[in-house]
């Protein structure tokens, strides 16, 4: 394989990932794993249009990679892709904030001394010497 074909193959894989984003945005969710909500707070829903916009942006990035420097539209494709990624992130800001901020175990009982992430403390063993 010639080295010049590497950006074309990589650009096609990136564009295929963009098609996957668009398919994920418009296909219905399968709630097989989450039959009952166990959280105290309702989950933030993702904005399907925003996810599809990010998918279009990834396709544009793949097209820019395929075009390399031979196309005159390559900088315009990259600029449009950046704008679309920012727009998609703005539409999904509640979902992204939840995914980034609310990580780790939640505190169940505010009166407990064990903080999230700390190992549970076991009471010291009493000696049986009398």
C-alpha positions in Angstrom: 0.0 0.0 0.0 1.3 3.4 -0.9 1.8 6.0 1.8 -0.4 8.5 0.0 -3.4 6.3 0.5 -3.2 6.4 4.3 -5.1 9.7 4.7 -7.8 8.5 2.4 -8.3 5.3 4.4 -8.2 7.2 7.7 -10.6 9.8 6.3 -13.0 7.1 5.2 -12.9 5.5 8.7 -13.6 8.9 10.3 -16.5 9.5 8.0 -17.8 6.1 8.8 -17.7 7.0 12.5 -19.7 10.1 11.7 -22.3 7.9 10.0 -22.4 5.9 13.2 -23.1 9.1 15.2 -26.0 10.0 13.0 -27.4 6.5 13.2 -27.1 6.5 16.9 -28.9 9.9 17.0 -31.9 8.7 15.0 -32.3 5.1 16.0 -34.6 4.5 19.0 -33.0 3.7 22.3 -33.2 0.2 23.8 -33.9 0.4 27.5 -33.2 -3.3 28.1 -30.5 -2.6 30.7 -32.3 0.2 32.5 -35.7 -1.2 33.3 -36.0 0.7 36.6 -34.4 4.1 37.5 -32.3 3.8 40.5 -31.0 7.3 40.7 -32.4 10.0 42.9 -32.1 12.5 40.1 -33.6 12.0 36.6 -31.0 11.4 33.9 -30.5 14.3 31.4 -31.7 13.4 28.0 -29.3 13.9 25.1 -30.4 16.2 22.3 -30.7 13.9 19.2 -30.3 16.8 16.8 -27.1 17.9 18.5 -25.7 14.4 18.2 -26.6 14.3 14.5 -24.9 17.7 14.0 -21.8 16.3 15.6 -22.1 13.3 13.2 -22.2 15.6 10.2 -19.2 17.5 11.6 -17.2 14.2 11.8 -18.2 13.4 8.2 -16.9 16.8 7.2 -13.6 16.1 9.0 -13.4 12.8 7.2 -14.0 14.5 3.9 -11.3 17.1 4.7 -8.9 14.3 5.4 -9.7 12.5 2.2 -9.3 15.8 0.2 -5.9 16.6 1.8 -4.4 19.7 0.2 -5.7 18.9 -3.3 -9.1 20.3 -2.6 -9.6 24.0 -2.3 -12.5 23.5 0.1 -10.6 21.6 2.7 -10.1 24.6 5.1 -13.8 25.5 4.7 -14.8 21.9 5.5 -12.6 22.0 8.6 -14.0 25.4 9.7 -17.6 24.3 9.2 -16.9 21.1 11.1 -15.5 23.1 14.1 -18.6 25.3 14.1 -20.9 22.3 14.0 -19.1 20.5 16.8 -19.5 23.6 19.0 -23.2 23.9 18.1 -23.7 20.2 18.9 -21.9 20.6 22.2 -24.1 23.6 23.0 -27.3 21.6 22.3 -26.1 18.7 24.5 -24.6 20.9 27.3 -26.9 19.5 30.0 -26.1 15.9 29.0 -22.3 16.6 28.8 -22.4 18.4 32.1 -24.0 15.5 33.8 -21.5 13.0 32.3 -18.5 15.1 33.4 -19.6 16.4 36.8 -21.6 13.6 38.4 -19.0 10.9 38.5 -18.4 8.5 41.3 -20.6 7.1 44.0 -23.3 9.3 45.6 -23.5 9.8 49.3 -26.5 7.8 50.7 -26.5 8.9 54.3 -25.3 12.5 55.2 -24.7 11.4 58.8 -22.1 8.8 58.0 -18.4 9.5 58.4 -17.4 7.6 55.3 -17.0 9.8 52.3 -17.5 8.7 48.8 -14.3 6.9 47.5 -13.1 6.1 51.0 -12.8 2.4 52.1 -15.4 1.4 54.6 -14.1 1.3 58.1 -14.6 -1.8 60.1 -14.8 -1.6 63.9 -11.6 -2.8 65.7 -11.7 -6.4 66.8 -12.2 -7.0 70.5 -9.7 -9.1 72.2 -11.0 -12.3 73.8 -8.5 -12.2 76.6 -10.2 -12.1 80.0 
